[in-house]
Amino acid sequence: MNAVDRRWLARVAAAAGLLVALVTLLLAPAGPASAHAVLSSSSPVASAVVPNAPSEVVLTFSESVRQVTGKIRVIAPDGSRADRGEPRFEGSVVTIGVDPSGPRGTYLVSYRVISADSHPVSGAFTYSVGAPSSPPTDSGSDSRADPVVDVGVRVAKYLGYAGLLLVVGPALVLAALWPYRLSRRGPGRLLWAGVGLLAAATVAEVWLQVPYTAGGGPLDVTGTGFSEVLGSTYGTAHLVRLGLLAAAAFLLRPLTRGPVGRTDGIILAVLGAAGLLTWPLAGHPAASPAPAVSVLVDAVHLGSMAVWLGGLTMLAGFLLRRADERELGAILPIWSRWAALAVTALLLAGTVQGLIEVASIQALTDTTYGRLLLAKIGLFVLVLAVAAYSRQLVRRRTAAARPVPVRRAVWVELAITAIVLGVTANLVQTPPARTAVENGAGAQGGYYSTTLTSPLYSLQVELDPAERGNNSMHLYAYTPDNRPQPVAEWKATAALPSAGIEPIDIPLLKLTDYHATGEINLPTTGEWQLRFTVRTSDIDQATVTATVPIR
């Protein structure tokens, strides 16, 4: 094997490794709809027994929420709907009118709403009038989004970030650093690819937001659901993004043919800055304790990333290959200063973001958000080390004469930052550490989720907070081809053989045909053995088990 073949194989292996890492990040199991608000209290209180039927049920959440049409229901003991009229939404408080003349017994309240940062929040609880009875079953459609939708949302966000840097990088370099003698055809194609990718990703995010919030698969999009998304802050931000991108396209076209005037450059910069604000306005920053600061620093963080990575892409793909030594001698020092400024802004904005969203040192290690942030920081340190090497070459003025080492270093930077973008796409779909700690979902045990399989079905098991004391359990049954599996009977037990604790029956409440929930108190820490028996017909049933670490 000659040297050329070895280099080709090395590049293929590196590309394959990068692809595997990205796929692993984007297809990693999602949490329970990534809800970033929780039910703080209710009236009547969950599991309460009240002497007289209330005329309304009041739900209070930890932050402002909005409605998903038809997804708030109160089911009477006889299985009929007890709620009356449309629920009232006033910030974080939801009031549901209830028929006070309903039968005595146990009522089921099920809800699905949208939190301030556009993520769905769902749950259920019961209360009883007079005396408890057998809990009713909600015959309405389940609100859980198809797992394909969860993955699709993260992939769309990743492609949106990639499209953004492919627009910003070529536009910036063509406007300020591109040598006059070189053809603009290649960078122009890259820029238009970025525009198309960003537009497609934005449309995909809006489309997938409908089943993500209302439940269902990628094609379960209704006119009502689409209108609700477009009428929300999330939808408005995405529509504004598309409008700004269309306006910018008219000015980007002449940029691909030759230099543009100062006025056009200023207009492009203003459109770009406005477009960057649409990302934080549709995500976590809009619901943070300091929204104005969070939105601003997130836009700076995103813009710095786009300038840095977009510029590196142009450097590696075109300038280091096409520009001569004299041109590189003029371009590289300027780019080095720009990159240093972008990285500095990236670090400062990221630090402010971290202080707001994490809020404590403990949350860095005890929450999923914190651990993802640590992984992002670790990868970023590696990128900075490679960037420092490149900067040393520029300072020694050897980069222009020997561009190959610089080009290799730039490709390494881009490979690592591609993984960083994958981590970021997961990060924006994960509850902020401050929220997880406040809600007790990540302070010690965190959240446990797994999928158990049998020849009859697959069972999605969710245990929150997976720590000693009271825990909430949700079970979802699916067919082998990932469709909802109707269940005739649910049974579950929990045991801790190492501590001599025999199996404890877990009372399960059937919410829909394939969704059940239950509450269990785990008195001590250890490796608990959960056993689930699911009967799908009169004769078909299977048992699956899981070992859950409780801390």
SVG drawing of the C-alpha trace seen along z (x, -y; Angstrom):
<svg xmlns="http://www.w3.org/2000/svg" viewBox="-75 -52 84 70">
<polyline fill="none" stroke="black" stroke-width="0.4" points="0.0,0.0 1.5,-3.3 1.5,-6.6 -1.5,-8.0 -3.6,-5.0 -2.7,-5.1 -3.7,-8.8 -7.0,-8.0 -7.8,-5.2 -6.8,-7.4 -9.2,-10.1 -12.0,-7.6 -11.5,-6.1 -11.5,-9.6 -14.7,-10.5 -16.4,-7.2 -15.4,-7.8 -16.8,-11.3 -20.1,-10.0 -20.4,-7.3 -19.9,-9.9 -22.5,-12.2 -25.1,-9.5 -24.6,-8.3 -25.2,-11.8 -28.2,-12.5 -29.9,-9.1 -29.2,-8.8 -32.3,-8.0 -34.4,-11.1 -35.8,-11.9 -39.5,-12.2 -40.3,-14.8 -37.6,-17.1 -40.2,-18.9 -38.7,-22.0 -41.6,-22.9 -43.4,-20.7 -46.6,-20.7 -45.9,-22.4 -49.3,-22.0 -53.0,-21.1 -56.4,-21.7 -57.6,-19.1 -54.3,-17.7 -53.2,-14.5 -54.6,-11.4 -56.8,-13.5 -60.3,-12.4 -62.7,-15.4 -66.2,-15.3 -67.9,-17.3 -67.2,-17.4 -65.3,-20.6 -66.5,-22.9 -63.0,-23.3 -59.5,-21.7 -56.6,-24.1 -53.1,-23.2 -50.1,-25.4 -46.8,-24.9 -43.3,-26.1 -43.3,-28.5 -45.8,-29.9 -47.4,-27.4 -49.8,-27.5 -52.5,-25.2 -52.4,-22.1 -56.0,-21.8 -57.9,-18.8 -55.0,-17.6 -56.4,-18.5 -59.1,-16.1 -60.9,-15.1 -62.4,-11.6 -65.2,-10.7 -65.4,-7.3 -67.8,-6.0 -65.4,-6.9 -67.2,-9.9 -65.7,-13.4 -66.2,-15.5 -64.4,-18.7 -66.6,-21.5 -65.6,-24.1 -62.1,-25.2 -59.5,-25.5 -58.3,-29.0 -54.6,-29.8 -53.2,-32.6 -49.4,-32.4 -48.5,-29.3 -52.0,-28.6 -54.5,-26.5 -58.1,-26.3 -60.3,-23.5 -64.1,-23.7 -65.6,-20.4 -69.2,-19.2 -69.9,-19.3 -72.9,-16.9 -70.7,-14.0 -70.7,-10.6 -68.8,-9.9 -65.5,-8.0 -62.1,-8.5 -61.5,-11.0 -58.5,-11.1 -56.9,-14.4 -54.6,-14.1 -52.8,-17.1 -50.3,-18.1 -49.2,-21.8 -46.3,-23.7 -43.7,-25.3 -42.3,-28.8 -39.3,-27.4 -41.5,-25.4 -41.1,-22.0 -44.1,-19.7 -45.1,-19.0 -47.5,-16.0 -48.7,-14.0 -51.7,-12.7 -53.0,-12.3 -56.2,-11.2 -58.5,-12.6 -61.6,-11.1 -65.0,-12.4 -66.5,-10.8 -64.5,-7.6 -61.9,-6.1 -63.0,-3.7 -61.4,-1.9 -59.5,-4.6 -61.0,-5.3 -59.1,-5.0 -58.6,-7.9 -59.8,-6.7 -58.4,-9.7 -55.3,-9.6 -52.0,-9.3 -49.9,-12.5 -46.5,-10.9 -44.5,-11.9 -43.1,-9.2 -39.4,-8.5 -38.7,-9.3 -40.0,-12.8 -37.6,-13.3 -34.7,-12.3 -35.9,-14.3 -36.1,-17.5 -32.4,-17.1 -31.3,-16.3 -33.1,-19.4 -31.5,-21.6 -28.0,-20.2 -28.6,-20.9 -29.8,-24.4 -26.5,-25.1 -24.6,-23.6 -26.5,-25.7 -25.9,-28.9 -22.1,-28.5 -22.2,-27.7 -24.0,-31.0 -22.0,-33.2 -18.5,-31.8 -18.6,-32.2 -20.4,-35.6 -17.8,-37.0 -14.8,-35.7 -16.2,-36.7 -17.0,-40.2 -13.7,-40.9 -10.9,-38.4 -11.4,-36.8 -8.5,-37.5 -9.8,-39.4 -8.1,-37.0 -9.8,-33.9 -13.1,-32.6 -16.0,-32.9 -17.9,-29.9 -16.9,-27.3 -17.6,-29.5 -20.8,-30.7 -22.1,-27.2 -21.2,-26.5 -23.0,-29.6 -26.2,-28.7 -26.0,-25.2 -25.9,-26.8 -29.0,-28.9 -30.9,-25.9 -29.9,-23.8 -30.8,-26.5 -34.2,-27.1 -35.0,-23.4 -34.0,-22.8 -36.1,-25.8 -39.2,-24.4 -38.5,-20.9 -38.3,-22.3 -41.7,-24.0 -43.3,-20.9 -41.9,-18.5 -42.9,-20.9 -46.5,-20.0 -46.2,-16.2 -43.5,-17.0 -45.9,-19.1 -49.2,-17.5 -48.0,-13.9 -47.9,-11.5 -45.6,-10.6 -43.8,-12.8 -46.9,-12.9 -49.5,-13.5 -49.7,-17.2 -53.2,-18.8 -54.2,-22.3 -55.1,-23.2 -51.8,-22.0 -49.9,-23.8 -51.8,-27.0 -51.0,-26.7 -47.3,-26.3 -47.2,-29.2 -49.1,-31.4 -46.6,-30.7 -43.4,-32.6 -41.6,-29.5 -43.4,-29.7 -43.1,-33.4 -39.3,-33.3 -39.0,-30.6 -41.1,-32.6 -39.0,-35.7 -35.9,-33.6 -37.2,-32.5 -38.2,-36.1 -34.8,-37.5 -33.1,-34.7 -35.1,-35.5 -34.2,-39.2 -30.6,-38.4 -30.6,-36.1 -31.1,-39.2 -27.9,-40.7 -26.0,-37.5 -26.4,-36.9 -24.3,-39.8 -21.7,-38.9 -21.1,-35.6 -20.2,-37.5 -18.0,-40.2 -17.4,-42.7 -20.4,-44.6 -20.7,-48.1 -20.4,-49.2 -24.2,-49.9 -25.0,-46.3 -22.5,-45.0 -24.1,-46.9 -27.6,-45.7 -26.4,-42.1 -24.8,-42.5 -28.1,-43.9 -30.1,-41.0 -27.6,-38.5 -27.8,-39.9 -31.6,-39.9 -31.6,-36.4 -29.3,-35.2 -31.9,-36.4 -34.5,-34.0 -32.6,-31.0 -32.6,-32.1 -36.2,-33.5 -37.4,-30.0 -35.5,-28.1 -34.2,-28.0 -33.0,-31.6 -36.6,-33.0 -37.6,-31.2 -34.5,-31.8 -34.5,-33.8 -32.9,-36.7 -34.4,-36.4 -33.0,-39.7 -29.5,-38.8 -29.9,-35.1 -31.2,-36.0 -28.4,-38.5 -25.5,-36.2 -27.0,-33.2 -27.1,-35.2 -23.5,-36.3 -22.5,-32.7 -24.2,-31.5 -22.8,-34.3 -19.3,-33.8 -19.6,-30.1 -20.8,-30.8 -18.0,-33.2 -15.3,-30.9 -16.4,-27.6 -17.7,-29.2 -14.4,-31.0 -12.4,-27.8 -14.5,-25.9 -13.6,-28.6 -10.0,-28.5 -9.7,-24.7 -11.9,-24.2 -10.7,-27.1 -8.1,-29.6 -5.3,-27.3 -5.7,-25.3 -6.1,-28.2 -4.4,-31.3 -0.7,-31.9 2.0,-32.6 1.7,-36.4 -2.1,-36.3 -2.0,-33.9 0.6,-36.2 -2.0,-39.0 -5.1,-36.9 -3.9,-34.6 -2.9,-37.3 -6.2,-39.1 -8.1,-35.8 -6.1,-34.9 -7.2,-38.1 -10.8,-37.6 -10.7,-34.0 -9.2,-35.1 -12.0,-37.7 -14.7,-35.1 -13.3,-32.6 -13.1,-35.2 -16.7,-36.2 -17.7,-32.5 -16.0,-31.9 -17.5,-34.9 -21.0,-34.3 -20.7,-30.6 -19.6,-31.4 -22.6,-33.7 -24.9,-31.1 -23.5,-28.5 -23.9,-30.6 -27.6,-31.3 -28.6,-27.8 -26.6,-25.7 -26.7,-27.9 -24.6,-25.6 -21.4,-23.5 -23.3,-20.4 -25.7,-20.6 -22.7,-20.3 -22.2,-16.6 -25.7,-15.7 -27.8,-16.6 -27.8,-15.5 -27.6,-19.2 -24.5,-19.7 -22.7,-16.6 -23.4,-17.5 -22.0,-21.0 -18.9,-19.5 -18.5,-17.3 -18.8,-20.4 -16.3,-22.3 -13.8,-19.4 -14.1,-19.2 -13.8,-23.0 -10.5,-22.8 -9.2,-20.4 -10.2,-22.7 -8.5,-25.6 -5.3,-23.6 -5.3,-22.9 -6.2,-26.6 -3.3,-27.7 -1.0,-25.5 -2.3,-27.1 -1.9,-30.6 1.7,-29.9 2.3,-28.9 0.8,-32.2 2.9,-34.2 6.1,-32.5 5.0,-33.4 5.5,-29.8 1.8,-29.2 1.9,-31.1 5.0,-29.3 3.9,-25.8 0.0,-25.8 -0.3,-22.0 0.3,-21.8 -2.2,-24.7 -4.8,-23.0 -4.4,-19.7 -4.9,-21.6 -8.0,-23.4 -9.5,-20.1 -8.9,-18.7 -10.6,-21.8 -13.6,-21.3 -13.9,-17.6 -13.9,-18.2 -16.4,-21.1 -18.7,-18.9 -19.0,-16.8 -19.5,-19.9 -22.5,-20.9 -23.9,-17.4 -23.6,-17.9 -25.2,-21.3 -28.1,-19.9 -28.8,-17.6 -28.1,-20.3 -30.9,-22.5 -33.4,-19.6 -32.3,-18.9 -33.9,-20.5 -31.5,-23.2 -29.7,-22.1 -31.3,-24.9 -34.7,-23.4 -33.7,-19.9 -32.3,-20.8 -35.3,-23.0 -37.6,-20.1 -35.6,-17.5 -35.1,-15.5 -31.4,-15.6 -30.1,-16.3 -29.1,-12.8 -30.4,-9.9 -31.5,-12.0 -33.7,-10.2 -33.7,-6.6 -35.0,-5.5 -34.6,-2.2 -36.3,-0.1 -36.9,3.6 -37.7,6.0 -39.6,9.3 -40.9,11.3 -44.4,9.7 -43.5,6.0 -40.9,3.5 -41.5,1.6 -40.2,-2.0 -39.6,-2.3 -39.2,-5.8 -38.4,-6.3 -38.2,-9.7 -36.1,-10.7 -34.6,-7.2 -33.5,-7.8 -34.4,-6.7 -38.0,-7.7 -41.0,-8.4 -40.6,-7.7 -43.0,-8.2 -43.0,-5.4 -44.3,-5.6 -44.6,-2.6 -45.2,-2.7 -45.7,0.5 -44.9,0.7 -45.1,3.4 -41.9,4.8 -42.3,2.3 -42.6,-0.6 -46.4,-1.1 -48.5,-1.6 -49.3,1.9 -52.7,2.1 -52.2,3.8 -54.9,5.8 -53.2,6.0 -50.1,4.5 -48.2,5.9 -45.0,4.6 -42.8,5.4 -39.6,4.0 -37.2,6.0 -33.8,5.5 -32.4,9.1 -29.1,7.7 -31.0,6.1 -33.4,8.9 -36.4,6.9 -38.9,9.2 -40.8,8.1 -43.1,5.1 -46.2,4.8 -46.3,1.4 -49.9,0.2 -50.3,-0.9 -52.9,-3.2 -53.8,-2.7 -53.9,-6.0 -54.4,-4.8 -54.3,-1.5 -50.5,-1.5 -49.5,-3.9 -49.6,-3.2 -48.2,-5.1 -47.5,-4.3 -46.0,-5.6 -43.6,-3.6 -41.5,-4.4 -38.1,-2.8 -36.9,-2.8 -33.1,-2.3 -30.4,-2.6 -29.0,0.2 -29.5,2.2 -33.2,2.6 -34.7,5.3 -37.9,4.3 -40.0,6.9 -42.8,6.2 -45.5,8.6 -47.5,7.2 -50.6,9.2 -51.6,8.2 -54.5,10.6 -56.3,13.4 -53.4,15.8 -50.4,13.7 -48.1,12.2 -44.4,11.8 -42.2,10.7 -39.2,8.4 -36.8,7.2 -34.5,4.3 -31.9,3.5 -32.1,-0.1 -29.4,-1.8 -31.1,-3.8 -28.9,-6.3"/>
</svg>
